Amino acid sequence: MPFANSISIRHAAAFVAVALALLGCEPTDLEQLVDRIPPVTRIGREPPPAPDAAAAQSSTAAEMETLVYARINEIRQQEGLNPLQPNGPLAQVARQYSQRMADENFFGHIGPAGDGPAQRVSDANILYAMVGENLFTSTNAPDPAPLAVQGWMESPGHRANILRSGFTETGVGVWQRGNTYYFTQLFMRPL
């Protein structure tokens, strides 16, 4: 039973970390706790796949996703943090949520059906210890990707997600509807 107990502790710590991250809190002590949990070894696990530009809505959306990914990693490295690794399945979840916000005409971390980032990531069968999300939308902006990153860096909760050392992977999804762009960036620490 010691294995079962370590799993439940790991899941409880992950749940609290997710809840705090979603609220924009800085779970310093909890993050240190999660950092001390040994990673689950998965035999034959491949490194996270690179973003799949072919899965993007368009070449313009793919370029914006790449720009956001690169700029976020520049900021992290300037702050002495490790760069986030791209995670293709996570990017697909982000794209689907950006598309959903555009199609259903809403904007928020919680969808109309009550689903949040943690549920969306879990529904995609992605295992995580921590997850966070940044959202941005812009209409009639000539270059919305830099605006998204600038807006996130000026918002304490979004900035905290970008600079949280516990996050190791990311996925960016951009969707365009008319002259409005929806950006979703998911941050994750896998199990």
ABEGO torsion letter per residue (X at the ends): XAAAAAAAAAAAAAAAAAAAAAAGBBBAAAAAAAAABBBBBBBGBBBBBBBBAAABABAAAAAAAAAAAAAAAAAAAAAGBBBBBBBAAAAAAAAAAAAAAAAAGBBEABBAAGBBAAAAAAAAGBBBABBBBBBBBBBGBABAAAAAAAAAAABAAAAAAAABAABABBBBBBBBBEABBBBBBBBBBBX
